[in-house]
Amino acid sequence: MSNILIVESKNDKIFMEALINELNYNIQVDAPICIDDYECLNGLSKESLTGALKELKAEIQKRDIQKVGIIIDIDNDTPEERINFVNDSINNVFHNEEKLLTTGIFLDIPIEDGESLKLTCYFTNVDGKGELETVLKSIKAKDSIYADCLDSWKLCIENQGKKINQKEFDKFWISTYLKFDTCSKKEKGRSEKKCSMAGFDYIMTEKRQIWDFSHPILEDLKNFLKLFRD
């Protein structure tokens, strides 16, 4: 039996794997925790999500897929807008009459031979907005003197009539936190691979201590992942 998480990007995949490992969830196929594969959308659009679901549909019986979780950023949308976005893609592929009404509740989708696929979704967010970097900013575990000083920089450019949106600012904050607040002298020689989002796999493997995986912000996501333990 396989349970699948469809995620939006490589870095989302890396983060989910690190969180699952932190929770001591076993991701082997024959273990109680059966989150054994990820499908990366490589950029979110209705076409990319529909395409991922089409590929999934073709593999359901070959891979004995039982449960599917779609994890995407909420960005600046409302939960209702994101639910409608996901439902449109589901309907395009499975032509299912029933729809998802909320996150974390499985929708049963009939497939061949009387079997059904259980599908649900989760929207990465902090207080109803944001994306992965927003979450990372909230769960930082080390002093962030360099990154926090960006608040003064942001105020300065706004006083000069310029703007930076919150999404861009959060990405800049994380970039600064990785490069200046948590990069060791030894790592600075290879900062691109060890102190930036380009090296996120290294960071989440070798430097997991710079994040607080027990932060309350992650509770909803942890509860979502528990749905895939059976």
C-alpha positions in Angstrom: 0.0 0.0 0.0 1.3 3.5 -0.9 0.3 6.9 0.5 1.3 9.9 -1.6 2.0 13.5 -0.8 1.9 15.8 -3.7 4.0 18.8 -2.9 4.7 22.1 -4.7 8.5 22.2 -4.9 11.7 20.4 -4.2 12.2 22.5 -1.0 8.7 21.6 0.2 9.6 18.0 -0.2 12.9 18.4 1.7 11.1 20.2 4.5 8.3 17.6 4.8 10.9 14.8 4.9 12.8 16.6 7.7 9.6 17.1 9.7 8.6 13.5 9.3 12.0 12.3 10.4 11.8 14.7 13.4 8.5 13.1 14.3 10.2 9.7 14.1 7.6 8.6 11.4 8.8 5.5 9.6 8.4 6.1 5.8 9.0 2.5 4.7 6.1 1.1 2.7 5.5 -1.8 5.1 5.6 0.4 8.2 2.7 2.0 10.2 3.7 5.4 8.7 3.3 5.0 5.0 4.3 8.3 3.4 6.5 6.7 0.9 6.6 9.0 -2.1 6.3 12.6 -3.2 5.2 14.1 -6.4 6.6 17.6 -7.0 4.6 20.1 -9.0 7.7 22.3 -9.8 5.6 25.4 -9.7 1.9 25.8 -8.9 -0.8 26.3 -11.5 -4.1 24.6 -12.2 -2.4 22.9 -15.2 0.5 21.5 -13.1 -1.8 20.2 -10.4 -4.2 18.7 -12.9 -1.2 17.1 -14.7 0.1 15.6 -11.4 -3.3 14.1 -10.7 -3.5 12.7 -14.2 -0.2 10.9 -13.7 -1.3 9.8 -10.3 -4.6 8.3 -11.7 -2.6 6.3 -14.2 -0.5 4.8 -11.4 -3.1 4.2 -8.7 -3.5 0.5 -9.2 0.1 -0.2 -10.2 1.3 1.3 -7.0 -1.7 0.4 -4.9 -2.2 4.0 -3.8 -4.7 4.4 -1.0 -4.4 7.9 0.3 -3.2 11.2 -1.3 -2.4 14.4 0.3 -2.0 17.7 -1.7 0.2 20.2 0.1 0.4 23.7 -1.5 1.0 27.2 -0.3 -2.0 29.3 0.6 0.0 32.5 -0.4 -2.5 35.4 -0.3 -5.6 33.4 -1.1 -8.4 32.5 1.2 -9.0 28.9 2.2 -12.1 28.9 0.2 -10.3 30.0 -2.9 -7.6 27.4 -2.5 -10.2 24.6 -1.9 -12.0 25.6 -5.1 -8.6 25.6 -6.9 -8.0 22.0 -5.8 -11.5 20.9 -6.5 -11.3 22.1 -10.0 -8.2 20.0 -10.7 -9.8 17.0 -9.0 -12.9 17.3 -11.1 -10.9 17.7 -14.3 -9.2 14.4 -13.7 -11.7 12.2 -11.8 -15.0 13.8 -12.7 -16.1 13.3 -9.2 -19.5 14.7 -8.1 -18.4 15.2 -4.4 -16.0 18.0 -3.5 -13.5 18.8 -0.7 -15.1 21.1 1.8 -12.2 21.8 4.0 -8.6 20.7 4.6 -7.7 17.5 6.6 -10.9 15.6 5.6 -10.7 12.8 3.1 -12.7 12.8 0.0 -13.6 9.3 -1.3 -13.1 9.1 -5.1 -14.4 6.0 -6.8 -11.9 4.2 -9.1 -12.0 0.9 -11.0 -13.2 -2.4 -9.5 -15.3 -0.8 -6.8 -12.2 0.6 -5.0 -11.9 4.2 -3.9 -9.1 6.7 -3.4 -8.9 8.9 -0.3 -7.7 12.4 -1.1 -7.3 15.5 1.1 -5.3 18.7 1.2 -3.3 21.1 3.4 -2.4 24.7 2.8 1.1 25.8 4.0 0.5 29.0 6.0 1.1 31.1 9.1 -2.0 32.8 10.4 -3.8 32.1 7.1 -1.2 33.6 4.8 2.2 32.7 3.3 4.3 29.8 2.1 7.3 27.7 3.2 9.5 30.6 3.9 6.8 32.1 6.1 6.8 29.0 8.2 10.6 28.8 8.3 10.8 32.4 9.6 8.3 31.5 12.4 10.2 28.4 13.5 13.8 29.7 13.5 15.6 28.5 16.6 18.8 30.6 16.6 19.5 34.2 17.2 18.6 36.2 14.1 20.3 39.5 14.6 21.2 40.0 10.9 17.9 38.9 9.6 15.9 40.9 12.2 17.7 44.1 11.2 16.0 43.8 7.8 12.9 45.3 9.5 14.7 48.6 9.8 15.8 48.3 6.1 12.2 47.6 5.1 11.0 50.7 7.0 13.8 52.8 5.4 12.8 51.9 1.8 9.2 52.4 2.6 10.0 55.9 3.8 11.7 56.4 0.4 8.5 55.6 -1.3 9.5 52.0 -2.3 7.8 48.8 -1.4 8.7 45.1 -0.9 5.8 42.7 -0.6 5.7 40.3 2.3 6.5 37.2 0.2 9.7 38.8 -1.1 10.6 40.0 2.4 10.2 36.6 4.0 12.4 35.1 1.3 15.1 37.8 1.9 14.8 37.2 5.7 15.4 33.5 5.3 18.3 34.1 2.9 19.9 36.4 5.4 19.3 34.1 8.4 20.9 31.2 6.5 23.9 33.2 5.2 24.8 35.5 8.1 23.1 34.2 11.3 23.6 30.5 11.0 26.6 30.0 8.6 29.7 28.8 10.3 33.2 30.0 9.3 33.9 26.6 7.8 30.7 26.7 5.7 31.3 30.3 4.5 33.7 28.9 1.8 30.8 27.1 0.3 27.9 29.3 1.4 25.9 28.7 -1.8 25.6 25.0 -1.1 25.6 25.2 2.7 24.1 28.5 3.7 21.3 29.2 1.2 18.0 27.8 0.0 19.9 26.4 -3.0 21.5 24.0 -0.5 18.3 23.4 1.5 18.8 19.6 1.4 22.1 20.1 3.2 20.6 22.5 5.7 17.7 20.2 6.6 20.0 17.2 6.9 23.1 18.8 8.7 21.7 21.9 10.3 18.2 20.9 11.5 19.0 22.5 14.9 18.5 26.0 13.4 14.7 25.2 13.2 12.3 24.6 16.1 10.3 21.5 15.0 8.3 21.7 18.3 6.9 25.1 17.5 3.1 25.4 17.8 2.9 26.8 14.2 3.6 23.2 13.0 0.8 21.5 15.0 -1.8 21.7 12.2 0.7 20.2 9.7 1.6 17.5 12.1 -2.0 16.6 12.6 -2.4 16.4 8.8 0.5 14.0 8.5 -1.0 11.8 11.2 -3.8 11.1 8.7 -1.3 9.0 6.7 -0.1 6.7 9.4 -2.8 4.1 8.9 
